[in-house]
Amino acid sequence: MEFINHIFNEDVLSGIDKISDNSLDLIIADPPYCLGKDYGNDSDKMEPNKYLKWSYQWIDSVLPKLKDTGSLYIFLTWRYSPEIFSHIKTKMKMINEIIWDRRVPSMGGSTRSFSSVHDTIGFFVKSKNYYFDLDSIRIPYDEETKKARTRSIFVGKKWLEVGYNPKDLWSVSRLHKQDPERQEHPTQKPLEIIDRMILASSPKKGFVLDPFMGSGTTALSCIKNDRDYIGFELNIDYCKLIKTRIDNFKIMQDDLKSQQVLNLEVS
Ligand SMILES: C[S@@+](CC[C@H](N)C(=O)[O-])C[C@H]1O[C@@H](n2cnc3c(N)ncnc32)[C@H](O)[C@@H]1O
């Protein structure tokens, strides 16, 4: 594959044919939500009907690129997920609806509705032979739970040692301004969430597409977890931001490696 580990400053619809059919292990798509956000372009400012039409169009263009064992995660809001999930269900099998609880604090909020504090994530697969590695994303039990399970019937139980399934309600704080991970992008997703998708749904050295790279969280997670990536992003400033983010991450990784070598030599 010619364009491995590359992000194109291009509309995904015009660039998608740079990717061969049946070549991807995973697609992580975090498209504009039709909320009027400013991404330095009009992509989040479409009329609802146009937004749905556009959503079906890009979805139909990316799906043939997935291998038979491949999966798709798509971030949406409750507002348009019913229509978009129904569309994808005509082409793929839906495995989960994951609720991302952004851990929004209880302050003020709507007065004529319940405050919305979650994103909706659809997890779809192309066939029943889809790749899924639960062990790589299990959550360790805390010490208190482990202690409570010291009765003889629990001793040696594998599930207690290996940790639990993260379930379909993911409570992960959104990134605050002061968070060290935070970049200059209005809807950057936490690395913890993208890591979980990549580890569970792509093999080591697998090939991952993010059609809407934003601040490059998917690319970073791929580098961190030894996967290859490809992506698209309309805004040139975000593409520059991604490059700096990746460069800094690689410097940090190299520093960590040389520190480890040093520690080994000393011990
Ligand atoms: C919700 S954000 C993605 C955020 C990303 N997941 C992150 O963690 O930073 C959507 C991004 O898609 C970009 N975008 C919108 N329409 C696009 C298109 N047709 N092709 C490529 N990128 C597009 C926007 O500029 C925006 O940065």
The ligand as an ORCA input file, in Angstrom:
! r2SCAN-3c Opt
* xyz 0 1
  C     -15.502     15.715     14.937
  S     -14.043     16.287     14.216
  C     -12.902     14.926     14.440
  C     -12.166     15.003     15.750
  C     -11.139     13.899     15.937
  N     -11.779     12.624     16.167
  C     -10.182     14.205     17.083
  O     -10.059     13.418     18.041
  O      -9.555     15.261     17.028
  C     -14.428     16.231     12.502
  C     -13.321     16.743     11.578
  O     -13.670     16.383     10.235
  C     -13.189     17.380      9.346
  N     -13.979     17.224      8.104
  C     -15.250     17.639      7.889
  N     -15.691     17.262      6.669
  C     -14.667     16.565      6.096
  C     -14.501     15.902      4.853
  N     -15.490     15.879      3.942
  N     -13.332     15.284      4.593
  C     -12.325     15.302      5.510
  N     -12.416     15.935      6.712
  C     -13.575     16.552      7.011
  C     -13.407     18.678     10.119
  O     -12.577     19.715      9.637
  C     -13.110     18.248     11.579
  O     -11.779     18.550     11.941
*
